[in-house]
Amino acid sequence: MRPATRSLYGIGMVAGALMLADALPARAQTAVTRDDVIAKLNTFESAPEIDVPALRHQVMERSKVRSKTDPPPNKRPLIAPDLTKLPTINLDIQFDVDTPIVQPASYQTLGRIADALVHSSMLPYGVLIVGHTESNGRRENNVILSQRRADAIRDMLVNTFKIATKRVQSVGLGEEQFIDQARPTAPVNNQIQIVTLMKMPDQEPKPAEAAKKQPAKKKK
């Protein structure tokens, strides 16, 4: 698994957490802004239907392959090629070694992601948090770690920043789909991606339903 702390990219946080983050030493990284996230994700037109639970199962099963004919990491076919066709931003979020615990240095990035998701231009969309790892250690363990980290980001967006649960899903691809396919062991492959996955169903009440909800007029 990971011999050292790795990263992913994210958003802006509660005041107390931000103060803590400022007080701790942080690894140098390019700060992502709310507008950066919106610009990358708000280009959605249409998308193939992706069954996220089925994809999780498929990734886990492939990671268990122990065949001599299995191609090397940089030659494996993409397990979810449809994801590469969707609006995506790569995020550098720092975690404790081999855990899904987000380091305080990345709290601000997470807050900015949340700020982007509640912007009016992003409200109609649902997103997918995609975890990756580089090709070190056992494939199966890497899938598990990437899923736990993607889940951790999703949980923070939902529980800390109050993003609607139905708008955020998560999947860990481990080393079954690299960000940099040509360099399977490159640190960039530890990043997390946020993908605009779908347009949310229209939440506006239909005219007939709205009429039913109008209070009855009092008779004179």
Contacts in CASP RR format, 6 or more apart in sequence:
PFRMAT RR
TARGET T0000
AUTHOR 0000-0000-0000
METHOD contacts of the structure
MODEL  1
MRPATRSLYGIGMVAGALMLADALPARAQTAVTRDDVIAKLNTFESAPEI
DVPALRHQVMERSKVRSKTDPPPNKRPLIAPDLTKLPTINLDIQFDVDTP
IVQPASYQTLGRIADALVHSSMLPYGVLIVGHTESNGRRENNVILSQRRA
DAIRDMLVNTFKIATKRVQSVGLGEEQFIDQARPTAPVNNQIQIVTLMKM
PDQEPKPAEAAKKQPAKKKK
1 98 0 8 1.000
1 133 0 8 1.000
1 136 0 8 1.000
1 137 0 8 1.000
1 138 0 8 1.000
1 141 0 8 1.000
1 142 0 8 1.000
1 145 0 8 1.000
2 97 0 8 1.000
2 98 0 8 1.000
2 133 0 8 1.000
2 134 0 8 1.000
2 136 0 8 1.000
2 145 0 8 1.000
2 190 0 8 1.000
3 97 0 8 1.000
3 136 0 8 1.000
4 97 0 8 1.000
5 94 0 8 1.000
5 95 0 8 1.000
5 96 0 8 1.000
5 97 0 8 1.000
5 103 0 8 1.000
6 94 0 8 1.000
6 95 0 8 1.000
6 133 0 8 1.000
6 134 0 8 1.000
6 187 0 8 1.000
6 190 0 8 1.000
7 27 0 8 1.000
7 29 0 8 1.000
7 92 0 8 1.000
7 93 0 8 1.000
7 94 0 8 1.000
7 95 0 8 1.000
7 106 0 8 1.000
7 187 0 8 1.000
7 190 0 8 1.000
7 191 0 8 1.000
8 91 0 8 1.000
8 92 0 8 1.000
8 93 0 8 1.000
8 94 0 8 1.000
8 95 0 8 1.000
8 106 0 8 1.000
8 131 0 8 1.000
8 149 0 8 1.000
8 153 0 8 1.000
8 190 0 8 1.000
8 191 0 8 1.000
8 192 0 8 1.000
9 32 0 8 1.000
9 89 0 8 1.000
9 90 0 8 1.000
9 91 0 8 1.000
9 92 0 8 1.000
9 93 0 8 1.000
9 109 0 8 1.000
9 191 0 8 1.000
9 192 0 8 1.000
10 32 0 8 1.000
10 37 0 8 1.000
10 91 0 8 1.000
10 92 0 8 1.000
10 93 0 8 1.000
10 106 0 8 1.000
10 109 0 8 1.000
10 110 0 8 1.000
10 111 0 8 1.000
10 112 0 8 1.000
10 113 0 8 1.000
10 153 0 8 1.000
10 192 0 8 1.000
10 194 0 8 1.000
11 32 0 8 1.000
11 34 0 8 1.000
11 37 0 8 1.000
11 108 0 8 1.000
11 109 0 8 1.000
11 110 0 8 1.000
11 111 0 8 1.000
11 112 0 8 1.000
11 113 0 8 1.000
11 114 0 8 1.000
11 115 0 8 1.000
11 116 0 8 1.000
11 157 0 8 1.000
11 161 0 8 1.000
12 18 0 8 1.000
12 107 0 8 1.000
12 108 0 8 1.000
12 109 0 8 1.000
12 110 0 8 1.000
12 111 0 8 1.000
12 112 0 8 1.000
12 113 0 8 1.000
12 114 0 8 1.000
12 115 0 8 1.000
13 21 0 8 1.000
13 107 0 8 1.000
13 108 0 8 1.000
13 110 0 8 1.000
13 111 0 8 1.000
13 160 0 8 1.000
13 161 0 8 1.000
14 160 0 8 1.000
17 104 0 8 1.000
17 107 0 8 1.000
18 107 0 8 1.000
18 108 0 8 1.000
20 104 0 8 1.000
20 107 0 8 1.000
21 104 0 8 1.000
21 105 0 8 1.000
21 106 0 8 1.000
21 107 0 8 1.000
21 108 0 8 1.000
24 104 0 8 1.000
24 105 0 8 1.000
25 105 0 8 1.000
26 94 0 8 1.000
26 105 0 8 1.000
27 94 0 8 1.000
27 105 0 8 1.000
29 92 0 8 1.000
30 92 0 8 1.000
31 108 0 8 1.000
31 109 0 8 1.000
32 89 0 8 1.000
32 91 0 8 1.000
32 92 0 8 1.000
32 109 0 8 1.000
32 112 0 8 1.000
32 113 0 8 1.000
33 112 0 8 1.000
34 112 0 8 1.000
34 115 0 8 1.000
34 116 0 8 1.000
34 119 0 8 1.000
35 116 0 8 1.000
36 89 0 8 1.000
36 112 0 8 1.000
37 89 0 8 1.000
37 112 0 8 1.000
37 113 0 8 1.000
37 115 0 8 1.000
37 116 0 8 1.000
37 117 0 8 1.000
37 194 0 8 1.000
38 116 0 8 1.000
38 119 0 8 1.000
38 121 0 8 1.000
38 122 0 8 1.000
40 87 0 8 1.000
40 88 0 8 1.000
40 89 0 8 1.000
41 87 0 8 1.000
41 88 0 8 1.000
41 89 0 8 1.000
41 116 0 8 1.000
41 122 0 8 1.000
41 125 0 8 1.000
41 127 0 8 1.000
41 194 0 8 1.000
41 195 0 8 1.000
41 196 0 8 1.000
42 87 0 8 1.000
42 121 0 8 1.000
42 122 0 8 1.000
42 125 0 8 1.000
42 196 0 8 1.000
43 87 0 8 1.000
43 196 0 8 1.000
44 86 0 8 1.000
44 87 0 8 1.000
44 125 0 8 1.000
44 196 0 8 1.000
44 199 0 8 1.000
47 82 0 8 1.000
47 85 0 8 1.000
47 86 0 8 1.000
47 196 0 8 1.000
47 197 0 8 1.000
47 198 0 8 1.000
48 82 0 8 1.000
48 85 0 8 1.000
50 80 0 8 1.000
50 82 0 8 1.000
50 83 0 8 1.000
50 128 0 8 1.000
50 197 0 8 1.000
52 128 0 8 1.000
52 169 0 8 1.000
52 170 0 8 1.000
52 171 0 8 1.000
55 79 0 8 1.000
55 80 0 8 1.000
55 171 0 8 1.000
56 147 0 8 1.000
56 171 0 8 1.000
56 172 0 8 1.000
58 79 0 8 1.000
59 79 0 8 1.000
59 80 0 8 1.000
59 143 0 8 1.000
59 171 0 8 1.000
59 172 0 8 1.000
59 173 0 8 1.000
59 174 0 8 1.000
59 176 0 8 1.000
60 140 0 8 1.000
60 143 0 8 1.000
62 79 0 8 1.000
62 176 0 8 1.000
63 139 0 8 1.000
63 140 0 8 1.000
63 142 0 8 1.000
63 143 0 8 1.000
63 174 0 8 1.000
63 175 0 8 1.000
63 176 0 8 1.000
64 139 0 8 1.000
64 140 0 8 1.000
65 139 0 8 1.000
70 76 0 8 1.000
73 135 0 8 1.000
73 175 0 8 1.000
73 178 0 8 1.000
73 184 0 8 1.000
74 178 0 8 1.000
74 181 0 8 1.000
74 182 0 8 1.000
74 183 0 8 1.000
74 184 0 8 1.000
76 176 0 8 1.000
78 84 0 8 1.000
78 177 0 8 1.000
78 181 0 8 1.000
79 173 0 8 1.000
79 176 0 8 1.000
79 177 0 8 1.000
80 171 0 8 1.000
80 173 0 8 1.000
80 177 0 8 1.000
83 128 0 8 1.000
83 130 0 8 1.000
83 177 0 8 1.000
83 193 0 8 1.000
83 195 0 8 1.000
86 195 0 8 1.000
86 196 0 8 1.000
86 197 0 8 1.000
87 195 0 8 1.000
87 196 0 8 1.000
88 193 0 8 1.000
88 194 0 8 1.000
88 195 0 8 1.000
88 196 0 8 1.000
89 193 0 8 1.000
89 194 0 8 1.000
90 179 0 8 1.000
90 188 0 8 1.000
90 191 0 8 1.000
90 192 0 8 1.000
90 193 0 8 1.000
91 109 0 8 1.000
91 113 0 8 1.000
91 191 0 8 1.000
91 192 0 8 1.000
91 193 0 8 1.000
91 194 0 8 1.000
92 106 0 8 1.000
92 109 0 8 1.000
92 191 0 8 1.000
93 102 0 8 1.000
93 106 0 8 1.000
93 109 0 8 1.000
93 110 0 8 1.000
93 149 0 8 1.000
93 153 0 8 1.000
93 191 0 8 1.000
93 192 0 8 1.000
94 102 0 8 1.000
94 103 0 8 1.000
94 105 0 8 1.000
94 106 0 8 1.000
95 101 0 8 1.000
95 102 0 8 1.000
95 103 0 8 1.000
95 149 0 8 1.000
95 152 0 8 1.000
96 103 0 8 1.000
98 145 0 8 1.000
99 148 0 8 1.000
100 145 0 8 1.000
100 148 0 8 1.000
100 149 0 8 1.000
100 151 0 8 1.000
100 152 0 8 1.000
101 152 0 8 1.000
102 110 0 8 1.000
102 152 0 8 1.000
102 153 0 8 1.000
102 156 0 8 1.000
110 153 0 8 1.000
110 156 0 8 1.000
110 157 0 8 1.000
110 160 0 8 1.000
110 161 0 8 1.000
111 161 0 8 1.000
113 157 0 8 1.000
113 194 0 8 1.000
114 157 0 8 1.000
114 160 0 8 1.000
114 161 0 8 1.000
114 163 0 8 1.000
116 122 0 8 1.000
117 123 0 8 1.000
117 127 0 8 1.000
117 157 0 8 1.000
117 161 0 8 1.000
117 163 0 8 1.000
117 167 0 8 1.000
117 168 0 8 1.000
118 161 0 8 1.000
118 163 0 8 1.000
123 200 0 8 1.000
124 199 0 8 1.000
124 200 0 8 1.000
125 167 0 8 1.000
125 196 0 8 1.000
125 197 0 8 1.000
125 198 0 8 1.000
125 199 0 8 1.000
125 200 0 8 1.000
126 166 0 8 1.000
126 167 0 8 1.000
126 168 0 8 1.000
126 169 0 8 1.000
126 196 0 8 1.000
126 197 0 8 1.000
126 198 0 8 1.000
126 199 0 8 1.000
126 200 0 8 1.000
127 167 0 8 1.000
127 168 0 8 1.000
127 169 0 8 1.000
127 194 0 8 1.000
127 195 0 8 1.000
127 196 0 8 1.000
127 197 0 8 1.000
128 168 0 8 1.000
128 169 0 8 1.000
128 170 0 8 1.000
128 171 0 8 1.000
128 194 0 8 1.000
128 195 0 8 1.000
128 197 0 8 1.000
129 150 0 8 1.000
129 151 0 8 1.000
129 153 0 8 1.000
129 154 0 8 1.000
129 157 0 8 1.000
129 168 0 8 1.000
129 169 0 8 1.000
129 170 0 8 1.000
129 171 0 8 1.000
129 192 0 8 1.000
129 193 0 8 1.000
129 194 0 8 1.000
130 150 0 8 1.000
130 170 0 8 1.000
130 171 0 8 1.000
130 172 0 8 1.000
130 173 0 8 1.000
130 192 0 8 1.000
130 193 0 8 1.000
130 194 0 8 1.000
130 195 0 8 1.000
131 146 0 8 1.000
131 147 0 8 1.000
131 149 0 8 1.000
131 150 0 8 1.000
131 170 0 8 1.000
131 171 0 8 1.000
131 172 0 8 1.000
131 173 0 8 1.000
131 174 0 8 1.000
131 192 0 8 1.000
131 193 0 8 1.000
132 146 0 8 1.000
132 172 0 8 1.000
132 173 0 8 1.000
132 174 0 8 1.000
132 175 0 8 1.000
132 177 0 8 1.000
132 178 0 8 1.000
132 179 0 8 1.000
132 189 0 8 1.000
132 190 0 8 1.000
132 191 0 8 1.000
132 192 0 8 1.000
132 193 0 8 1.000
133 142 0 8 1.000
133 143 0 8 1.000
133 145 0 8 1.000
133 146 0 8 1.000
133 174 0 8 1.000
133 175 0 8 1.000
133 189 0 8 1.000
133 190 0 8 1.000
134 175 0 8 1.000
134 178 0 8 1.000
134 184 0 8 1.000
134 185 0 8 1.000
134 186 0 8 1.000
134 187 0 8 1.000
134 189 0 8 1.000
134 190 0 8 1.000
135 142 0 8 1.000
135 175 0 8 1.000
135 178 0 8 1.000
135 184 0 8 1.000
135 185 0 8 1.000
135 189 0 8 1.000
136 142 0 8 1.000
136 185 0 8 1.000
139 174 0 8 1.000
139 175 0 8 1.000
139 176 0 8 1.000
142 174 0 8 1.000
142 175 0 8 1.000
143 172 0 8 1.000
143 173 0 8 1.000
143 174 0 8 1.000
143 175 0 8 1.000
143 176 0 8 1.000
145 174 0 8 1.000
146 172 0 8 1.000
146 173 0 8 1.000
146 174 0 8 1.000
147 170 0 8 1.000
147 171 0 8 1.000
147 172 0 8 1.000
147 174 0 8 1.000
149 172 0 8 1.000
149 192 0 8 1.000
150 170 0 8 1.000
150 171 0 8 1.000
150 172 0 8 1.000
150 192 0 8 1.000
151 170 0 8 1.000
153 170 0 8 1.000
153 192 0 8 1.000
154 168 0 8 1.000
154 169 0 8 1.000
154 170 0 8 1.000
157 163 0 8 1.000
157 168 0 8 1.000
158 164 0 8 1.000
158 165 0 8 1.000
158 168 0 8 1.000
166 200 0 8 1.000
167 200 0 8 1.000
169 197 0 8 1.000
175 184 0 8 1.000
175 189 0 8 1.000
178 184 0 8 1.000
178 189 0 8 1.000
179 188 0 8 1.000
179 189 0 8 1.000
179 191 0 8 1.000
179 193 0 8 1.000
180 186 0 8 1.000
180 188 0 8 1.000
180 189 0 8 1.000
183 189 0 8 1.000
205 213 0 8 1.000
END
